[in-house]
Amino acid sequence: MPGSPISWHSSLPLTEVAPTRPGTPSLIERLSRQTGIAPSYIGARLGTHQLFPFQNTPADLIERLLVQETSFFRHAGQWTMLRNMLREDPVLSASALRVWSTACATGEEAWSLAFLLQSEGKGRSRVIGSDISPSAIAAATLGRYTRLEAMGSFRDLPEFARPAFPLASGEVWDAPSNLRSMTRFCVHNVLDPMLSSELGGPADLVFCRNMLIYFTEDAVNRALANIASAMRTGGILVLGASETMRDNGLFEPVETASAIFWRRTGRPAVTATPMAGAMPRP
Ligand SMILES: C[S@@+](CC[C@H](N)C(=O)[O-])C[C@H]1O[C@@H](n2cnc3c(N)ncnc32)[C@H](O)[C@@H]1O
């Protein structure tokens, strides 16, 4: 807007970063409450993207501040460890598991889980992938990925998965029907309880990787309580390679040396009421 006293083109107007009236949350605070993401991170991200709040709906802004970096079998070492646990762990060695990938972004993590379960003879398992982003869930549901020259969805394949995934640039992987019949996706905000009707019962295995690092402490606690209440006692929670959690009584590390796999204790989780209007439903 040429000639305007407010710089519309220079990123977020100050009035939206700071509260306009005392006691009124700023845009950044509102986005943080809705997503769990720390205000400092939101400010930096929206500024970098030069977003204009008056030209974007809150749902558009949320989409733009999310980091949807992912790949098949991301952190390959974790998947090799998980494969061993699917054979030996008292809970995960069952022939059919209920599995939830809580921040699955464009779906690679959920499809990797379905592939691994199928190849371990657990094809009657059910995998649900969820994310706050409707556009990411649309891509996940499509289930079609192209191998790129650098980085991209297939950059981190463990040895056991290589033969089944594209190795040449430009090659496409379309989720096969045996994996599609095991896998479903839905839009879900991890700050809200997961409906047991979506999961079909308490989850045996939950992935929550590379999301909590962006959250405020309150949001981490809220998300972990929701996840814990969706899990069976003894079930396994997998965090990202650089993530850990404070002792909250809800989980204990499977091995003290590794802070990646956490076992659900029997302690009841206290979950908060759903965040009204927090999640943009499609
Ligand atoms: C970096 S990606 C992680 C993807 C995958 N778990 C992995 O490790 O490769 C983080 C994901 O968290 C999602 N996310 C952020 N806040 C969320 C929330 N409150 N509820 C559900 N998903 C959320 C983002 O949309 C994004 O897809």
The ligand as a Tripos MOL2 file, in Angstrom:
@<TRIPOS>MOLECULE
LIG
   27    29     1     0     0
SMALL
NO_CHARGES

@<TRIPOS>ATOM
      1 C1          9.4560  -31.2990   11.2940 C.3       1 LIG1
      2 S1          7.8950  -32.0360   11.0010 S.3       1 LIG1
      3 C2          8.1680  -33.6720   11.6280 C.3       1 LIG1
      4 C3          7.7000  -34.7430   10.6640 C.3       1 LIG1
      5 C4          8.0390  -36.1620   11.0930 C.3       1 LIG1
      6 N1          7.4820  -36.4770   12.3840 N.3       1 LIG1
      7 C5          9.5270  -36.3770   11.0950 C.2       1 LIG1
      8 O1         10.1590  -36.4050   12.1460 O.co2     1 LIG1
      9 O2         10.1060  -36.5270   10.0150 O.co2     1 LIG1
     10 C6          6.8760  -31.2830   12.2690 C.3       1 LIG1
     11 C7          5.3990  -31.4570   11.9930 C.3       1 LIG1
     12 O3          4.6790  -31.0730   13.1600 O.3       1 LIG1
     13 C8          3.4310  -30.5680   12.7290 C.3       1 LIG1
     14 N2          2.8030  -29.8280   13.8290 N.ar      1 LIG1
     15 C9          3.1810  -28.6480   14.3710 C.ar      1 LIG1
     16 N3          2.3510  -28.3090   15.3670 N.ar      1 LIG1
     17 C10         1.4350  -29.2940   15.4680 C.ar      1 LIG1
     18 C11         0.3230  -29.5320   16.3330 C.ar      1 LIG1
     19 N4         -0.0150  -28.6630   17.2970 N.pl3     1 LIG1
     20 N5         -0.3990  -30.6720   16.1690 N.ar      1 LIG1
     21 C12        -0.0770  -31.5600   15.1870 C.ar      1 LIG1
     22 N6          0.9580  -31.3850   14.3350 N.ar      1 LIG1
     23 C13         1.7110  -30.2630   14.4820 C.ar      1 LIG1
     24 C14         3.8080  -29.7080   11.5280 C.3       1 LIG1
     25 O4          2.7130  -29.4430   10.6760 O.3       1 LIG1
     26 C15         4.8840  -30.5780   10.8590 C.3       1 LIG1
     27 O5          4.3260  -31.3760    9.8550 O.3       1 LIG1
@<TRIPOS>BOND
     1     1     2 1
     2     2     3 1
     3     2    10 1
     4     3     4 1
     5     4     5 1
     6     5     6 1
     7     5     7 1
     8     7     8 2
     9     7     9 1
    10    10    11 1
    11    11    12 1
    12    11    26 1
    13    12    13 1
    14    13    14 1
    15    13    24 1
    16    14    15 ar
    17    14    23 ar
    18    15    16 ar
    19    16    17 ar
    20    17    18 ar
    21    17    23 ar
    22    18    19 1
    23    18    20 ar
    24    20    21 ar
    25    21    22 ar
    26    22    23 ar
    27    24    25 1
    28    24    26 1
    29    26    27 1
@<TRIPOS>SUBSTRUCTURE
     1 LIG1         1 GROUP 0 **** ****
